[in-house]
Amino acid sequence: MRTARTLQPDAATDPTRPATLPSAVLTAIFAHHADTPIQLRHLALVCRAWSAPALQLLWASFKITKERDFERVFTVLTRRTASRDHGSLVRKLELVHSEREPTITAHTVLLISVACPNLEEISLTFNPPPRRPPGALHGAPHALHGAPHATPDRLHLPLPLPRPQNGPSHSPGSSAAAAAAIAGFMHSAAHAATQTSAHHTPPLPLAHLAHNCPRLHTVHLTAYSPKNDDTLYELAKYLAPSSLRVLTLTSCATLQGSTIRKFAKSQPSLRRFEVMGHDTALTDTSVTTISESCGARLEAFSVGNAAHLTDASLSLIPKHCPNLRTLCLIDNQPDHISEAVLTDIVGRCRRLEELTVSNARAVGEKFLGAVVERVMEEVGREMKGTRSGPYLKRMSLGNVRRDVPALPAMRRLIELGGGVDASDEDEEEDAEEWGEKPSFARLKKVNVIRNGSVWWQRKRKRWV
């Protein structure tokens, strides 16, 4: 017995119905025009089936540098009469505070948290005015100052002026000059206080982003320096556990170690943790917490001020961070980090691809020998045809000893660093097919030793 069923007309049987591709296929095709918004606008106007995937890519990412652009975009996002909720399409938002534009305010962050509930990445870049010393006093004699020129951090008040004495040596214009000197100094002090207070950025309600944007997994903050880091601590407190994957804090002058440890404990899923800039110096306690809490998934760890780091904390990195791919230590003390710890990191972190140590005074034959041994193992696997997994690509060592460039291990390492870039294989094959000779412009110098610094890079060879 045949069961009766209703046949749905498709594009082959119904000429009035246009043939359409699935939305996922259209999104993959339109993704090639993601860098050209004009093309996406044209695609969105073709038909209703193309409108949804094109608008999804068009509204996915924004980089705003001017206040009028922000107002224009968010006027559309917050419009209640719109036929489509464009705010739910925003995935990535980057705000850059230029010098002549108003700063990013709390109202801006509140509007973002309400209008973009599906936000995944946010980047806030501030441009605070530079801290300038107060100008020289106009007409002030040097006798009024008990110290050199004042600085914004500490203002030196002038010495009390001597009382005018009745006598032939008294000058009628001395009191006027002193009054002018005091007036000029007060003006300079007020200007210095204004510059000091203006150096702090306004506090932002970052906790609203954590509460209203549950999909947030990437946060970039540059030069965000309010008077205290309470707002950053609240962000770490109210974020969903294990939701953050990338955290980059650059030149955040008021960032404290307690906030860094709070991020590490509440977000063990962090894959990239960067604290760059000279203002925030990480301690052994913070690095220990990061290694123990985030080490299982941590892939990139960068420290802009490693002056206080020692072997006590760095020795835990090879133990707790097996998936580490990038390690960057800037401004470290040469006597605080030993060669044994660096050798252990290279030997046990088998997925390490990039290593940067700005002060590698402790590096010697032992460390370079471990690097050569690892590179030889990777080259041996490549010759056998097993290239799976990452390999040591780049290494930057600063302030090395004078005898390091002449060591046999360094010479062997430079020999292993040459090769053909595997990413350029198609380009080279096309050149050979058309009978072109290799261009010397493409032959990059991958190994450089200059002024006590070593830049080493290895490219995979093609083993036939």
C-alpha positions as a Markdown table, in Angstrom:
| # | Residue | x | y | z |
|---|---|---|---|---|
| 1 | Met | 0.0 | 0.0 | 0.0 |
| 2 | Arg | 1.5 | 3.3 | -1.1 |
| 3 | Thr | 1.5 | 6.1 | 1.4 |
| 4 | Ala | 0.3 | 9.4 | 0.1 |
| 5 | Arg | 2.7 | 12.3 | 0.7 |
| 6 | Thr | 2.8 | 15.8 | -0.4 |
| 7 | Leu | 5.6 | 16.7 | -2.7 |
| 8 | Gln | 7.3 | 20.0 | -2.0 |
| 9 | Pro | 8.2 | 21.9 | -5.2 |
| 10 | Asp | 11.8 | 22.7 | -5.7 |
| 11 | Ala | 13.8 | 24.8 | -8.2 |
| 12 | Ala | 13.8 | 22.0 | -10.7 |
| 13 | Thr | 10.0 | 21.6 | -10.9 |
| 14 | Asp | 8.9 | 25.1 | -9.9 |
| 15 | Pro | 10.2 | 27.7 | -12.3 |
| 16 | Thr | 8.8 | 30.5 | -10.2 |
| 17 | Arg | 11.1 | 29.5 | -7.2 |
| 18 | Pro | 14.7 | 30.6 | -7.6 |
| 19 | Ala | 17.5 | 28.2 | -6.9 |
| 20 | Thr | 19.4 | 29.1 | -3.7 |
| 21 | Leu | 22.4 | 27.7 | -2.0 |
| 22 | Pro | 22.5 | 26.9 | 1.7 |
| 23 | Ser | 23.3 | 29.7 | 4.0 |
| 24 | Ala | 26.5 | 28.1 | 5.2 |
| 25 | Val | 27.8 | 27.8 | 1.6 |
| 26 | Leu | 26.9 | 31.4 | 0.9 |
| 27 | Thr | 28.7 | 32.6 | 4.0 |
| 28 | Ala | 31.8 | 30.7 | 3.0 |
| 29 | Ile | 31.7 | 32.3 | -0.5 |
| 30 | Phe | 31.0 | 35.8 | 0.8 |
| 31 | Ala | 33.8 | 35.5 | 3.3 |
| 32 | His | 36.3 | 36.2 | 0.5 |
| 33 | His | 34.8 | 39.7 | 0.3 |
| 34 | Ala | 34.9 | 40.3 | 4.1 |
| 35 | Asp | 37.6 | 43.0 | 3.7 |
| 36 | Thr | 35.5 | 45.0 | 1.2 |
| 37 | Pro | 32.3 | 46.3 | 2.8 |
| 38 | Ile | 31.2 | 47.8 | -0.5 |
| 39 | Gln | 31.0 | 44.4 | -2.1 |
| 40 | Leu | 29.1 | 43.0 | 0.9 |
| 41 | Arg | 26.6 | 45.8 | 0.6 |
| 42 | His | 26.0 | 45.0 | -3.1 |
| 43 | Leu | 25.6 | 41.3 | -2.3 |
| 44 | Ala | 23.1 | 42.0 | 0.4 |
| 45 | Leu | 20.9 | 43.9 | -2.1 |
| 46 | Val | 20.8 | 41.1 | -4.6 |
| 47 | Cys | 18.0 | 39.0 | -3.1 |
| 48 | Arg | 16.5 | 38.1 | 0.3 |
| 49 | Ala | 18.4 | 34.8 | 0.4 |
| 50 | Trp | 21.7 | 36.6 | 0.0 |
| 51 | Ser | 20.9 | 39.3 | 2.4 |
| 52 | Ala | 21.2 | 37.3 | 5.7 |
| 53 | Pro | 24.8 | 35.9 | 5.1 |
| 54 | Ala | 26.0 | 39.1 | 3.6 |
| 55 | Leu | 24.7 | 41.3 | 6.5 |
| 56 | Gln | 26.2 | 38.8 | 8.9 |
| 57 | Leu | 29.6 | 39.4 | 7.5 |
| 58 | Leu | 29.1 | 43.1 | 7.0 |
| 59 | Trp | 28.2 | 43.7 | 10.7 |
| 60 | Ala | 30.6 | 41.2 | 12.2 |
| 61 | Ser | 33.6 | 43.4 | 12.8 |
| 62 | Phe | 34.1 | 47.2 | 13.3 |
| 63 | Lys | 37.1 | 49.4 | 13.9 |
| 64 | Ile | 36.0 | 52.8 | 15.1 |
| 65 | Thr | 38.4 | 55.7 | 15.5 |
| 66 | Lys | 36.1 | 58.7 | 15.4 |
| 67 | Glu | 33.2 | 59.7 | 17.6 |
| 68 | Arg | 30.9 | 60.5 | 14.7 |
| 69 | Asp | 31.5 | 57.0 | 13.3 |
| 70 | Phe | 30.6 | 55.5 | 16.6 |
| 71 | Glu | 27.4 | 57.5 | 16.8 |
| 72 | Arg | 26.4 | 56.6 | 13.3 |
| 73 | Val | 26.9 | 52.9 | 13.8 |
| 74 | Phe | 25.2 | 52.7 | 17.1 |
| 75 | Thr | 22.3 | 54.8 | 16.0 |
| 76 | Val | 21.5 | 51.9 | 13.6 |
| 77 | Leu | 22.1 | 49.3 | 16.2 |
| 78 | Thr | 19.8 | 50.8 | 18.8 |
| 79 | Arg | 17.0 | 51.7 | 16.4 |
| 80 | Arg | 13.8 | 50.0 | 17.6 |
| 81 | Thr | 12.0 | 50.4 | 14.3 |
| 82 | Ala | 14.6 | 48.4 | 12.3 |
| 83 | Ser | 13.4 | 45.3 | 10.5 |
| 84 | Arg | 16.5 | 43.3 | 11.7 |
| 85 | Asp | 18.4 | 43.2 | 14.9 |
| 86 | His | 21.9 | 44.3 | 13.6 |
| 87 | Gly | 23.3 | 44.5 | 17.1 |
| 88 | Ser | 23.2 | 40.7 | 17.5 |
| 89 | Leu | 25.4 | 40.3 | 14.4 |
| 90 | Val | 28.4 | 42.2 | 15.9 |
| 91 | Arg | 31.1 | 39.8 | 16.9 |
| 92 | Lys | 34.3 | 42.0 | 17.0 |
| 93 | Leu | 34.6 | 45.6 | 18.0 |
| 94 | Glu | 37.7 | 47.8 | 18.2 |
| 95 | Leu | 37.7 | 51.3 | 19.6 |
| 96 | Val | 40.8 | 53.5 | 19.1 |
| 97 | His | 41.0 | 56.8 | 21.0 |
| 98 | Ser | 42.8 | 59.2 | 18.8 |
| 99 | Glu | 44.4 | 62.3 | 20.1 |
| 100 | Arg | 41.9 | 64.8 | 18.9 |
| 101 | Glu | 38.8 | 62.8 | 19.7 |
| 102 | Pro | 36.9 | 62.6 | 23.0 |
| 103 | Thr | 38.0 | 59.7 | 25.2 |
| 104 | Ile | 36.1 | 56.5 | 25.6 |
| 105 | Thr | 33.6 | 57.0 | 28.4 |
| 106 | Ala | 31.4 | 54.8 | 30.6 |
| 107 | His | 28.4 | 55.6 | 28.5 |
| 108 | Thr | 30.2 | 54.1 | 25.5 |
| 109 | Val | 30.8 | 50.8 | 27.3 |
| 110 | Leu | 27.3 | 50.6 | 28.6 |
| 111 | Leu | 25.9 | 51.2 | 25.1 |
| 112 | Ile | 28.1 | 48.4 | 23.7 |
| 113 | Ser | 27.1 | 45.9 | 26.4 |
| 114 | Val | 23.4 | 46.5 | 25.7 |
| 115 | Ala | 23.4 | 46.8 | 21.9 |
| 116 | Cys | 25.9 | 43.9 | 21.2 |
| 117 | Pro | 24.8 | 40.9 | 23.3 |
| 118 | Asn | 26.7 | 38.4 | 21.1 |
| 119 | Leu | 30.0 | 40.3 | 21.2 |
| 120 | Glu | 33.0 | 37.9 | 21.2 |
| 121 | Glu | 36.1 | 40.2 | 20.9 |
| 122 | Ile | 36.6 | 43.8 | 22.2 |
| 123 | Ser | 39.6 | 46.0 | 21.9 |
| 124 | Leu | 39.9 | 49.4 | 23.7 |
| 125 | Thr | 42.9 | 51.5 | 22.9 |
| 126 | Phe | 43.5 | 54.8 | 24.7 |
| 127 | Asn | 45.8 | 57.6 | 23.8 |
| 128 | Pro | 46.5 | 59.5 | 27.1 |
| 129 | Pro | 48.2 | 62.9 | 26.8 |
| 130 | Pro | 52.0 | 62.7 | 27.5 |
| 131 | Arg | 53.2 | 63.7 | 30.9 |
| 132 | Arg | 55.2 | 66.9 | 30.4 |
| 133 | Pro | 57.2 | 68.8 | 33.0 |
| 134 | Pro | 56.0 | 72.2 | 34.0 |
| 135 | Gly | 57.3 | 75.1 | 32.0 |
| 136 | Ala | 60.1 | 77.4 | 33.2 |
| 137 | Leu | 59.0 | 80.2 | 35.5 |
| 138 | His | 58.7 | 83.5 | 33.6 |
| 139 | Gly | 60.9 | 86.1 | 35.1 |
| 140 | Ala | 61.7 | 84.0 | 38.2 |
| 141 | Pro | 65.2 | 84.4 | 39.6 |
| 142 | His | 67.1 | 81.2 | 40.4 |
| 143 | Ala | 67.4 | 82.2 | 44.0 |
| 144 | Leu | 63.7 | 81.4 | 44.5 |
| 145 | His | 64.3 | 77.7 | 43.9 |
| 146 | Gly | 65.9 | 75.5 | 46.4 |
| 147 | Ala | 66.1 | 72.6 | 43.9 |
| 148 | Pro | 66.2 | 72.1 | 40.1 |
| 149 | His | 63.2 | 72.5 | 37.9 |
| 150 | Ala | 60.1 | 70.8 | 39.2 |
| 151 | Thr | 58.6 | 67.7 | 37.7 |
| 152 | Pro | 55.0 | 66.6 | 37.6 |
| 153 | Asp | 55.6 | 63.8 | 40.1 |
| 154 | Arg | 56.9 | 66.0 | 42.9 |
| 155 | Leu | 56.6 | 69.8 | 42.9 |
| 156 | His | 59.2 | 71.7 | 44.8 |
| 157 | Leu | 57.7 | 74.8 | 46.5 |
| 158 | Pro | 59.8 | 77.9 | 46.4 |
| 159 | Leu | 61.6 | 79.2 | 49.4 |
| 160 | Pro | 59.9 | 82.0 | 51.3 |
| 161 | Leu | 60.7 | 85.4 | 50.0 |
| 162 | Pro | 62.7 | 87.7 | 52.2 |
| 163 | Arg | 60.8 | 90.7 | 53.6 |
| 164 | Pro | 61.5 | 94.0 | 52.0 |
| 165 | Gln | 64.0 | 96.0 | 54.0 |
| 166 | Asn | 64.1 | 99.8 | 54.2 |
| 167 | Gly | 67.4 | 100.9 | 52.9 |
| 168 | Pro | 69.3 | 102.2 | 50.0 |
| 169 | Ser | 69.7 | 98.7 | 48.6 |
| 170 | His | 65.9 | 98.2 | 48.3 |
| 171 | Ser | 64.7 | 98.1 | 44.7 |
| 172 | Pro | 61.1 | 99.3 | 43.9 |
| 173 | Gly | 60.6 | 96.6 | 41.3 |
| 174 | Ser | 61.8 | 93.7 | 43.5 |
| 175 | Ser | 58.3 | 93.1 | 45.0 |
| 176 | Ala | 56.7 | 93.2 | 41.5 |
| 177 | Ala | 59.2 | 90.7 | 40.2 |
| 178 | Ala | 58.6 | 88.4 | 43.2 |
| 179 | Ala | 54.9 | 88.6 | 42.7 |
| 180 | Ala | 55.3 | 87.7 | 39.0 |
| 181 | Ala | 57.5 | 84.8 | 39.9 |
| 182 | Ile | 54.9 | 83.4 | 42.4 |
| 183 | Ala | 52.1 | 83.8 | 39.9 |
| 184 | Gly | 54.2 | 82.1 | 37.2 |
| 185 | Phe | 55.0 | 79.2 | 39.5 |
| 186 | Met | 51.4 | 78.7 | 40.6 |
| 187 | His | 50.4 | 78.6 | 36.9 |
| 188 | Ser | 53.0 | 76.0 | 36.2 |
| 189 | Ala | 51.9 | 74.0 | 39.3 |
| 190 | Ala | 48.3 | 74.1 | 38.1 |
| 191 | His | 49.4 | 73.0 | 34.6 |
| 192 | Ala | 51.4 | 70.1 | 36.1 |
| 193 | Ala | 48.5 | 69.0 | 38.2 |
| 194 | Thr | 46.2 | 69.0 | 35.2 |
| 195 | Gln | 48.7 | 67.0 | 33.2 |
| 196 | Thr | 49.0 | 64.5 | 36.1 |
| 197 | Ser | 45.3 | 64.0 | 36.5 |
| 198 | Ala | 44.7 | 63.9 | 32.8 |
| 199 | His | 47.2 | 61.0 | 32.6 |
| 200 | His | 44.6 | 58.7 | 34.2 |
| 201 | Thr | 41.9 | 57.3 | 31.9 |
| 202 | Pro | 38.3 | 57.4 | 33.1 |
| 203 | Pro | 37.1 | 54.2 | 34.8 |
| 204 | Leu | 34.8 | 52.0 | 32.6 |
| 205 | Pro | 32.1 | 49.6 | 33.8 |
| 206 | Leu | 33.7 | 46.6 | 32.3 |
| 207 | Ala | 31.6 | 44.3 | 34.5 |
| 208 | His | 28.6 | 45.1 | 32.3 |
| 209 | Leu | 30.5 | 43.5 | 29.4 |
| 210 | Ala | 31.0 | 40.3 | 31.4 |
| 211 | His | 27.3 | 40.2 | 32.4 |
| 212 | Asn | 25.6 | 41.2 | 29.1 |
| 213 | Cys | 28.0 | 39.6 | 26.7 |
| 214 | Pro | 28.2 | 35.9 | 27.6 |
| 215 | Arg | 30.1 | 34.9 | 24.5 |
| 216 | Leu | 33.0 | 37.3 | 25.2 |
| 217 | His | 36.3 | 35.4 | 24.8 |
| 218 | Thr | 38.9 | 38.0 | 23.8 |
| 219 | Val | 39.8 | 41.3 | 25.6 |
| 220 | His | 42.5 | 43.7 | 24.5 |
| 221 | Leu | 43.1 | 46.8 | 26.6 |
| 222 | Thr | 45.8 | 49.3 | 25.7 |
| 223 | Ala | 46.9 | 52.2 | 27.9 |
| 224 | Tyr | 43.8 | 51.7 | 30.2 |
| 225 | Ser | 45.1 | 53.3 | 33.4 |
| 226 | Pro | 42.4 | 54.6 | 35.8 |
| 227 | Lys | 43.3 | 55.6 | 39.3 |
| 228 | Asn | 42.9 | 52.0 | 40.4 |
| 229 | Asp | 42.3 | 48.7 | 38.7 |
| 230 | Asp | 38.9 | 48.0 | 40.5 |
| 231 | Thr | 37.1 | 47.8 | 37.1 |
| 232 | Leu | 39.5 | 45.2 | 35.8 |
| 233 | Tyr | 39.1 | 43.2 | 39.0 |
| 234 | Glu | 35.3 | 43.3 | 38.5 |
| 235 | Leu | 35.7 | 42.2 | 34.9 |
| 236 | Ala | 37.7 | 39.1 | 36.1 |
| 237 | Lys | 35.1 | 38.5 | 38.9 |
| 238 | Tyr | 31.9 | 38.6 | 36.8 |
| 239 | Leu | 33.2 | 36.8 | 33.7 |
| 240 | Ala | 31.8 | 33.4 | 33.2 |
| 241 | Pro | 34.2 | 30.8 | 34.4 |
| 242 | Ser | 36.5 | 29.4 | 31.7 |
| 243 | Ser | 35.0 | 31.7 | 29.1 |
| 244 | Leu | 38.1 | 33.9 | 28.3 |
| 245 | Arg | 40.7 | 32.7 | 25.8 |
| 246 | Val | 42.8 | 35.7 | 25.0 |
| 247 | Leu | 43.7 | 38.5 | 27.4 |
| 248 | Thr | 46.1 | 41.3 | 26.4 |
| 249 | Leu | 46.9 | 44.1 | 28.8 |
| 250 | Thr | 49.3 | 46.7 | 27.3 |
| 251 | Ser | 50.7 | 49.7 | 29.2 |
| 252 | Cys | 48.1 | 49.5 | 31.9 |
| 253 | Ala | 50.0 | 51.5 | 34.5 |
| 254 | Thr | 47.7 | 50.8 | 37.5 |
| 255 | Leu | 47.4 | 47.1 | 37.0 |
| 256 | Gln | 48.1 | 45.1 | 40.2 |
| 257 | Gly | 49.2 | 41.6 | 40.8 |
| 258 | Ser | 46.0 | 40.7 | 42.6 |
| 259 | Thr | 44.0 | 41.4 | 39.5 |
| 260 | Ile | 46.3 | 39.3 | 37.3 |
| 261 | Arg | 46.0 | 36.4 | 39.7 |
| 262 | Lys | 42.2 | 36.8 | 39.7 |
| 263 | Phe | 42.1 | 36.5 | 36.0 |
| 264 | Ala | 44.3 | 33.4 | 36.1 |
| 265 | Lys | 42.2 | 31.7 | 38.8 |
| 266 | Ser | 38.8 | 32.5 | 37.3 |
| 267 | Gln | 39.8 | 31.8 | 33.7 |
| 268 | Pro | 41.9 | 28.6 | 33.5 |
| 269 | Ser | 40.9 | 28.3 | 29.8 |
| 270 | Leu | 43.2 | 31.2 | 28.8 |
| 271 | Arg | 45.3 | 30.4 | 25.7 |
| 272 | Arg | 47.0 | 33.7 | 25.3 |
| 273 | Phe | 48.0 | 35.9 | 28.3 |
| 274 | Glu | 50.0 | 39.1 | 27.6 |
| 275 | Val | 51.0 | 41.7 | 30.1 |
| 276 | Met | 53.1 | 44.1 | 28.1 |
| 277 | Gly | 54.5 | 47.5 | 28.8 |
| 278 | His | 57.1 | 48.8 | 31.3 |
| 279 | Asp | 54.5 | 50.0 | 33.9 |
| 280 | Thr | 53.4 | 46.6 | 35.2 |
| 281 | Ala | 56.1 | 44.3 | 36.6 |
| 282 | Leu | 55.0 | 40.8 | 37.1 |
| 283 | Thr | 56.2 | 38.9 | 40.2 |
| 284 | Asp | 57.0 | 35.3 | 40.9 |
| 285 | Thr | 53.7 | 34.9 | 42.7 |
| 286 | Ser | 51.7 | 36.0 | 39.6 |
| 287 | Val | 53.6 | 33.8 | 37.2 |
| 288 | Thr | 53.3 | 30.8 | 39.5 |
| 289 | Thr | 49.5 | 31.3 | 39.7 |
| 290 | Ile | 49.3 | 31.7 | 35.9 |
| 291 | Ser | 51.4 | 28.5 | 35.3 |
| 292 | Glu | 49.4 | 26.4 | 37.8 |
| 293 | Ser | 46.0 | 27.7 | 36.8 |
| 294 | Cys | 46.2 | 28.2 | 33.0 |
| 295 | Gly | 49.2 | 26.0 | 32.2 |
| 296 | Ala | 47.2 | 23.1 | 30.7 |
| 297 | Arg | 45.9 | 25.3 | 27.8 |
| 298 | Leu | 48.3 | 28.2 | 27.8 |
| 299 | Glu | 49.8 | 28.7 | 24.3 |
| 300 | Ala | 51.3 | 32.2 | 24.5 |
| 301 | Phe | 52.7 | 34.0 | 27.5 |
| 302 | Ser | 54.4 | 37.5 | 27.2 |
| 303 | Val | 55.7 | 39.7 | 29.9 |
| 304 | Gly | 56.7 | 43.3 | 29.1 |
| 305 | Asn | 58.5 | 43.9 | 32.4 |
| 306 | Ala | 60.1 | 40.7 | 33.8 |
| 307 | Ala | 62.6 | 42.5 | 36.1 |
| 308 | His | 61.3 | 40.7 | 39.2 |
| 309 | Leu | 61.0 | 37.2 | 37.7 |
| 310 | Thr | 63.4 | 34.5 | 38.9 |
| 311 | Asp | 64.0 | 30.8 | 38.5 |
| 312 | Ala | 61.5 | 30.1 | 41.2 |
| 313 | Ser | 58.5 | 30.9 | 39.0 |
| 314 | Leu | 60.0 | 30.2 | 35.5 |
| 315 | Ser | 61.0 | 26.7 | 36.4 |
| 316 | Leu | 57.3 | 25.9 | 36.7 |
| 317 | Ile | 56.6 | 26.7 | 33.1 |
| 318 | Pro | 58.0 | 23.5 | 31.6 |
| 319 | Lys | 56.2 | 21.5 | 34.3 |
| 320 | His | 52.7 | 23.0 | 33.9 |
| 321 | Cys | 52.7 | 24.4 | 30.3 |
| 322 | Pro | 53.2 | 21.5 | 27.9 |
| 323 | Asn | 51.3 | 23.3 | 25.1 |
| 324 | Leu | 53.2 | 26.6 | 25.3 |
| 325 | Arg | 54.1 | 27.9 | 21.8 |
| 326 | Thr | 55.3 | 31.5 | 22.5 |
| 327 | Leu | 57.3 | 32.8 | 25.4 |
| 328 | Cys | 58.4 | 36.4 | 25.6 |
| 329 | Leu | 60.4 | 37.9 | 28.5 |
| 330 | Ile | 61.3 | 41.6 | 28.2 |
| 331 | Asp | 63.6 | 43.6 | 30.6 |
| 332 | Asn | 64.5 | 40.6 | 32.7 |
| 333 | Gln | 67.5 | 40.7 | 35.0 |
| 334 | Pro | 70.4 | 38.6 | 33.8 |
| 335 | Asp | 71.3 | 37.3 | 37.2 |
| 336 | His | 67.7 | 36.2 | 38.1 |
| 337 | Ile | 67.2 | 33.7 | 35.2 |
| 338 | Ser | 69.7 | 30.9 | 34.9 |
| 339 | Glu | 70.8 | 28.9 | 31.8 |
| 340 | Ala | 69.4 | 25.7 | 33.3 |
| 341 | Val | 65.9 | 27.1 | 33.4 |
| 342 | Leu | 66.0 | 28.3 | 29.8 |
| 343 | Thr | 67.4 | 24.9 | 28.8 |
| 344 | Asp | 64.7 | 23.1 | 30.6 |
| 345 | Ile | 62.0 | 25.2 | 28.8 |
| 346 | Val | 63.4 | 24.4 | 25.4 |
| 347 | Gly | 63.8 | 20.8 | 26.2 |
| 348 | Arg | 60.5 | 20.0 | 27.8 |
| 349 | Cys | 58.1 | 22.4 | 26.0 |
| 350 | Arg | 58.1 | 20.4 | 22.9 |
| 351 | Arg | 55.5 | 22.6 | 21.1 |
| 352 | Leu | 57.5 | 25.8 | 21.6 |
| 353 | Glu | 57.8 | 27.8 | 18.4 |
| 354 | Glu | 59.0 | 31.3 | 19.5 |
| 355 | Leu | 61.3 | 32.2 | 22.3 |
| 356 | Thr | 62.3 | 35.8 | 23.2 |
| 357 | Val | 64.6 | 36.8 | 26.0 |
| 358 | Ser | 65.7 | 40.4 | 26.0 |
| 359 | Asn | 68.6 | 39.9 | 28.5 |
| 360 | Ala | 70.1 | 36.5 | 27.8 |
| 361 | Arg | 73.4 | 37.0 | 29.5 |
| 362 | Ala | 73.2 | 33.6 | 31.1 |
| 363 | Val | 72.9 | 31.7 | 27.7 |
| 364 | Gly | 75.9 | 29.6 | 26.8 |
| 365 | Glu | 77.0 | 26.3 | 25.3 |
| 366 | Lys | 74.6 | 24.2 | 27.3 |
| 367 | Phe | 71.5 | 26.1 | 26.2 |
| 368 | Leu | 72.6 | 26.3 | 22.5 |
| 369 | Gly | 73.4 | 22.6 | 22.6 |
| 370 | Ala | 69.9 | 21.8 | 23.8 |
| 371 | Val | 68.5 | 23.9 | 21.0 |
| 372 | Val | 70.7 | 22.2 | 18.4 |
| 373 | Glu | 69.6 | 18.8 | 19.7 |
| 374 | Arg | 66.0 | 19.7 | 19.4 |
| 375 | Val | 66.3 | 21.1 | 15.9 |
| 376 | Met | 68.2 | 18.0 | 14.8 |
| 377 | Glu | 65.4 | 15.8 | 16.1 |
| 378 | Glu | 62.8 | 17.9 | 14.2 |
| 379 | Val | 64.8 | 17.8 | 11.0 |
| 380 | Gly | 65.1 | 14.0 | 11.4 |
| 381 | Arg | 61.4 | 13.6 | 11.6 |
| 382 | Glu | 60.9 | 15.9 | 8.6 |
| 383 | Met | 63.3 | 13.7 | 6.6 |
| 384 | Lys | 61.2 | 10.6 | 7.5 |
| 385 | Gly | 58.1 | 12.4 | 6.3 |
| 386 | Thr | 56.5 | 13.0 | 9.7 |
| 387 | Arg | 56.0 | 16.7 | 9.9 |
| 388 | Ser | 53.0 | 16.7 | 12.2 |
| 389 | Gly | 53.1 | 19.2 | 15.1 |
| 390 | Pro | 54.8 | 22.6 | 15.6 |
| 391 | Tyr | 58.5 | 23.1 | 15.5 |
| 392 | Leu | 61.0 | 25.7 | 16.8 |
| 393 | Lys | 60.7 | 28.6 | 14.3 |
| 394 | Arg | 62.2 | 31.7 | 15.8 |
| 395 | Met | 64.5 | 32.7 | 18.7 |
| 396 | Ser | 65.5 | 36.2 | 19.8 |
| 397 | Leu | 68.3 | 36.6 | 22.4 |
| 398 | Gly | 69.5 | 40.0 | 23.5 |
| 399 | Asn | 72.6 | 41.1 | 25.4 |
| 400 | Val | 74.4 | 37.8 | 24.9 |
| 401 | Arg | 78.0 | 37.4 | 25.8 |
| 402 | Arg | 80.7 | 38.2 | 23.3 |
| 403 | Asp | 81.8 | 34.5 | 23.0 |
| 404 | Val | 78.3 | 33.2 | 22.2 |
| 405 | Pro | 78.3 | 34.0 | 18.4 |
| 406 | Ala | 81.6 | 32.2 | 18.0 |
| 407 | Leu | 80.5 | 29.0 | 19.8 |
| 408 | Pro | 80.3 | 25.8 | 17.7 |
| 409 | Ala | 76.7 | 25.3 | 18.7 |
| 410 | Met | 75.7 | 28.7 | 17.4 |
| 411 | Arg | 77.5 | 28.0 | 14.1 |
| 412 | Arg | 75.7 | 24.7 | 13.8 |
| 413 | Leu | 72.4 | 26.4 | 14.7 |
| 414 | Ile | 72.9 | 28.9 | 11.9 |
| 415 | Glu | 73.5 | 26.1 | 9.5 |
| 416 | Leu | 70.3 | 24.4 | 10.5 |
| 417 | Gly | 68.3 | 27.7 | 10.2 |
| 418 | Gly | 68.6 | 28.0 | 6.4 |
| 419 | Gly | 66.1 | 26.5 | 4.0 |
| 420 | Val | 63.1 | 27.1 | 1.8 |
| 421 | Asp | 59.9 | 28.4 | 3.3 |
| 422 | Ala | 57.3 | 25.7 | 2.9 |
| 423 | Ser | 54.6 | 28.3 | 2.5 |
| 424 | Asp | 56.2 | 29.6 | -0.7 |
| 425 | Glu | 56.3 | 26.2 | -2.4 |
| 426 | Asp | 53.4 | 27.0 | -4.8 |
| 427 | Glu | 55.0 | 30.4 | -5.7 |
| 428 | Glu | 58.4 | 28.7 | -6.5 |
| 429 | Glu | 56.7 | 26.0 | -8.6 |
| 430 | Asp | 54.9 | 28.6 | -10.6 |
| 431 | Ala | 58.2 | 30.4 | -11.2 |
| 432 | Glu | 59.9 | 27.3 | -12.4 |
| 433 | Glu | 57.0 | 26.4 | -14.6 |
| 434 | Trp | 57.2 | 29.8 | -16.4 |
| 435 | Gly | 61.0 | 29.6 | -16.6 |
| 436 | Glu | 61.7 | 32.4 | -14.1 |
| 437 | Lys | 64.9 | 32.6 | -12.1 |
| 438 | Pro | 64.7 | 32.8 | -8.3 |
| 439 | Ser | 64.5 | 36.4 | -7.2 |
| 440 | Phe | 67.1 | 37.6 | -4.7 |
| 441 | Ala | 64.4 | 39.8 | -3.1 |
| 442 | Arg | 62.7 | 36.7 | -1.8 |
| 443 | Leu | 65.8 | 35.3 | -0.2 |
| 444 | Lys | 65.4 | 36.8 | 3.3 |
| 445 | Lys | 68.2 | 36.9 | 5.8 |
| 446 | Val | 66.8 | 34.7 | 8.5 |
| 447 | Asn | 69.8 | 34.8 | 10.9 |
| 448 | Val | 71.3 | 38.0 | 12.2 |
| 449 | Ile | 73.9 | 38.6 | 14.9 |
| 450 | Arg | 74.4 | 42.3 | 15.7 |
| 451 | Asn | 75.5 | 44.3 | 18.8 |
| 452 | Gly | 75.1 | 41.4 | 21.2 |
| 453 | Ser | 71.7 | 40.3 | 19.9 |
| 454 | Val | 70.8 | 37.1 | 18.1 |
| 455 | Trp | 67.8 | 36.7 | 15.8 |
| 456 | Trp | 67.5 | 33.1 | 14.6 |
| 457 | Gln | 64.8 | 31.7 | 12.4 |
| 458 | Arg | 64.4 | 28.3 | 10.8 |
| 459 | Lys | 62.3 | 27.4 | 7.7 |
| 460 | Arg | 61.3 | 23.9 | 6.8 |
| 461 | Lys | 63.0 | 22.3 | 3.9 |
| 462 | Arg | 61.4 | 20.2 | 1.2 |
| 463 | Trp | 62.8 | 16.7 | 1.6 |
| 464 | Val | 62.2 | 14.7 | -1.6 |
